Amino acid sequence: STMRERKTTDPLHSSTDLSEGKEKLRLKQEVGLISGVSLIAGTMIGSGIFMSPEWVLHHMGNPASSLLIWAACGLLAMFGALSYAELGTIIKESGGEYIYILRIFGSFPAFLFAYTSVILVRPAGLAAVCLSFAEYAIAPFYPGCSSPQVAVKCTAAACILILTIIKCLNVRLATSVMNIFTAAKLLALLVIVVGGLVLLAKGQTQSFQNGFQGTTAGIGAVGVAFYQGLWSYDGWNNLNYVTEELKKPEVTLPRALMIAIPLVTCLYLLVNVSYLAAMSPSELLSSGAVAVTWGDKVLGSWAWLISLSVALSTFGSSNGTFFSGGRVCYIAAREGHMPDILSMAHVRCLTPSPALLFTSAMSLIMIISGSFTSIVNFFSFMAWFFYGMTISGLLYLKIKKPELPRSYKVPIFIPIIVLMAAVYLVLAPIIDQPQIEILYIILFILSGIIFYFPLVRFKYHPRFLQRVTLHLQLLLEVAPTTRDAN
């Protein structure tokens, strides 16, 4: 059949073992504290810090308030991660938001999350990262002016196609690519931080004088500025996608979060200060690739090193996006919420090629039709809608089921703050500056109802869908997996 029978879809009841009834198959628990910190920090530090600063500044109106937004984004990511840490010690399963929504609220909202994530959210994230890679890869060829959009989009599309080929051929090759490019991103950020400290020591502080003058007061503008800043922190929840693979998750999960997120927040603030020390706010706003402009001003003839490092960094980040994205797809198919074909693996390469090809196709559509800033805004709108739903599930468990065993407890005011922030981030842009695209997104989420009731609830599987699945298996040379092949 095209969709598997659900193995466990009941919401949480009074059972003290929330993992009761799930598949007996266990993944190897090989991710320790250092690996956990690397996974979080390596995923968070991607394209955002090289692309978002100008947009945060654009929406906030001045340097000082934009730095406050960056600090507030780090604090919100920390609060969200600590809330997820408690969820991860109650529900010790991989899958992140999907598995939490499934176990707490039941099958229907979990299906809507999987449906939206697989078709829109994950491809949008990949498209945004590849667009930022393209901006930096071709920026040196267009000195002193913005790169043509056609060239940017073609380069981003080529990036997606290359990554798809790498991931479909060999998982180990993809891992090596990610490790090499992680070093490149850290090198680029350290160079920018040190350069900024040198500039400040020389007295270049003009950008910080009258720092709050002209601050934007609109709730919608602040919400969109948060979207752009939080994009750079996206990945704070990635460890919850691999909970089953953590050594002592009840200890490793909260500790890794408490180390990684403050480190990234400090690094981001220092990088933003460095940008503002090197260029005026107007120069930063007119820059299509902020780090390249910084390199031209500070490093002179060596500026190409920054372009190269950032391009490698964002290429590596887009490679990493495939890894976490495959988890939701696989686990949703395991629970009967996605077509079987998306959880199958290539018979020789042992890679989840159908899921990768599908994500790539959706990402290419988004690159053709959107820009970096619009994709990030809509990605953030959907992401925070489901983050809010997940956090409300944690509050439900804390209030209604305090007897459930949990090795880590977050103070209740923290998830309340995160929930209030999620509600604000979802509603503020709609109230202040309503856009027709947001209505399209809401209608898309609700369109999942059309598929849920016949295919999942009533398990109606048309013969033609079964034939399509069979033909795709033969064409792609894939077969069902009996273990997590990703």
Disulfide bonds with the S-S distance in Angstrom:
none
